[in-house]
């Protein structure tokens, strides 16, 4: 996950990154920071799972749809 977070950060700072990518990253951060969840956070352990899953799969999904020339530049 740490490598994907670095790749996401580099992609967000790249000048050719499309707006939809930046909005998608913002929505992922907003969901994780939001008090509204699929599974409430007050349930021990289980409440944090949805945040981790959305963060992990959301970042992975965004990075897989990154234009090829930007993906090559950030590697």
C-alpha positions in Angstrom: 0.0 0.0 0.0 2.9 2.4 0.7 4.1 2.1 -2.9 0.6 2.7 -4.2 0.3 5.8 -2.0 3.5 7.2 -3.4 2.4 6.5 -6.9 -0.9 8.2 -6.2 0.9 11.2 -4.8 3.2 11.5 -7.8 0.3 11.1 -10.2 -1.6 13.9 -8.4 1.4 16.2 -8.7 2.0 15.4 -12.4 0.9 18.3 -14.6 -0.9 16.1 -17.2 -3.1 14.3 -14.7 -6.8 14.5 -15.7 -9.3 16.2 -13.5 -11.4 13.0 -13.1 -8.4 11.4 -11.4 -7.9 14.2 -9.0 -11.6 14.2 -8.1 -11.6 10.4 -7.6 -8.6 10.7 -5.2 -10.5 13.4 -3.4 -13.6 11.3 -3.1 -11.6 8.4 -1.6 -10.1 10.7 1.0 -13.5 12.2 1.7 -15.1 8.8 2.3 -12.3 7.7 4.6 -12.5 10.9 6.6 -16.3 11.0 6.6 -18.3 9.9 9.6 -20.8 8.3 7.3 -19.7 4.7 6.5 -21.2 1.5 5.1 -20.3 -0.2 8.4 -20.3 2.2 11.4 -16.9 2.8 13.0 -18.1 2.2 16.6 -18.3 -1.6 15.9 -14.8 -2.8 17.0 -12.5 -3.9 14.2 -15.3 -4.4 11.6 -16.0 -0.7 11.4 -12.6 0.1 10.1 -12.6 -2.7 7.5 -14.8 -0.8 5.0 -12.5 2.2 5.2 -9.4 0.1 4.5 -11.1 -1.7 1.6 -12.4 1.5 0.0 -8.9 3.0 0.4 -7.0 0.0 -0.9 -9.3 -0.9 -3.9 -10.0 2.8 -4.7 -6.4 3.7 -5.0 -5.6 0.5 -7.0 -8.6 1.2 -9.3 -7.5 4.8 -9.9 -3.9 3.9 -10.6 -5.0 1.2 -13.1 -6.9 3.8 -15.1 -4.2 6.3 -15.2 -3.2 7.3 -18.8 -0.1 5.3 -19.9 2.2 8.2 -20.4 1.6 9.5 -16.9 2.0 5.9 -15.4 5.3 5.6 -17.2 6.5 9.0 -15.9 5.7 8.3 -12.3 7.6 5.0 -12.3 
